Amino acid sequence: MKAWRRSCTGLLAVLWLSGCGGDDSDSAAKEEPQQEQPNDVTSEPAEAPTEVDPLTVEIHASASLRGDRRLMVEGETNLPDETRLLLVVERELSGLRWQARTTVSDGRFAAGPFGSGSGLPDGGYTITIDLVEATIQPASVQERIGKQGEHLEGELVRSSQHGLGQVARYSRRYLIGSEPRRATDQVEVLEVE
């Protein structure tokens, strides 16, 4: 009986070992990475960035004195509609400033009246019109001028003071009245080059 047990134990061991080892061809098939099947979905090429022509900035402004001796500024520009502008009028003698924000509509802009309730005294004034940074412009304007004003060019264009790209500035000197230090009721607004 001992012999029979030994032979059964040996037979069981052989069967167990043969079951554990398995066929190498099966395990090789399981270990091989399967090749990727081509995707039925056709991928579309990435959209190429659109080329934007440079915009040579043009701003032309004029000033007029109202009956109450306050200044109105209006002008024309080739900047896109909804462009935000900052207008500043500064009296040369005292450095006193007035400012207003406006937007371009149909290529035109206007702001004012500038000055105190008693009106502007005769003298020299500087009118400055700034195209503010592109980051605070509406999305439609940013599309044309660039996210950092990179599509702007021309003599009015310069780098922003805050490192936020390019901006534009128009500045002209105007003389109100004929005598710089004496106020009169009969005055003319003259542009000084």
Long-range contacts (C-beta under 8 A, 24 or more apart in sequence): 52-143, 52-144, 52-146, 52-151, 53-151, 54-151, 54-152, 54-153, 55-79, 55-144, 55-145, 55-151, 55-152, 55-153, 56-153, 56-154, 57-131, 57-152, 57-153, 57-154, 57-156, 57-157, 57-168, 58-154, 58-156, 59-129, 59-131, 59-156, 59-168, 59-170, 60-170, 61-127, 61-129, 61-170, 61-172, 62-191, 63-125, 63-127, 63-174, 63-189, 63-191, 64-189, 65-120, 65-176, 65-187, 65-189, 66-113, 68-113, 68-117, 68-119, 69-115, 69-118, 69-119, 69-120, 69-183, 69-187, 70-112, 70-113, 70-114, 70-115, 70-119, 70-120, 71-112, 71-113, 71-114, 71-115, 71-120, 71-125, 71-176, 71-189, 72-110, 72-111, 72-112, 72-113, 72-114, 73-110, 73-111, 73-112, 73-114, 73-127, 73-129, 74-108, 74-109, 74-110, 74-111, 75-108, 75-109, 75-110, 75-129, 76-107, 76-108, 76-109, 77-104, 77-107, 77-108, 77-109, 78-107, 79-104, 79-131, 79-141, 79-145, 79-168, 80-104, 80-140, 80-141, 80-144, 80-145, 81-105, 81-106, 81-107, 81-140, 82-137, 82-138, 82-140, 82-141, 83-131, 83-137, 83-141, 83-145, 84-131, 84-132, 84-136, 84-137, 84-138, 84-141, 85-109, 85-111, 85-129, 85-130, 85-131, 85-132, 86-129, 86-130, 86-132, 87-111, 87-112, 87-114, 87-127, 87-128, 87-129, 87-130, 88-127, 88-128, 88-129, 88-130, 89-114, 89-115, 89-125, 89-126, 89-127, 90-125, 90-126, 90-128, 91-120, 91-121, 91-123, 91-124, 91-125, 92-123, 92-124, 92-125, 92-126, 92-173, 93-123, 93-124, 93-180, 93-181, 119-183, 120-176, 121-176, 121-177, 121-181, 121-183, 122-176, 122-177, 122-178, 122-179, 122-180, 122-181, 122-182, 122-183, 122-184, 122-187, 123-175, 123-176, 123-177, 123-180, 123-181, 124-173, 124-174, 124-175, 124-176, 124-180, 124-192, 125-173, 125-174, 125-175, 125-176, 126-171, 126-172, 126-173, 126-174, 127-171, 127-172, 127-173, 127-174, 128-169, 128-170, 128-171, 129-169, 129-170, 129-171, 130-167, 130-168, 130-169, 131-167, 131-168, 131-169, 132-167, 133-160, 133-162, 133-164, 133-165, 133-167, 134-164, 134-165, 134-166, 135-164, 135-165
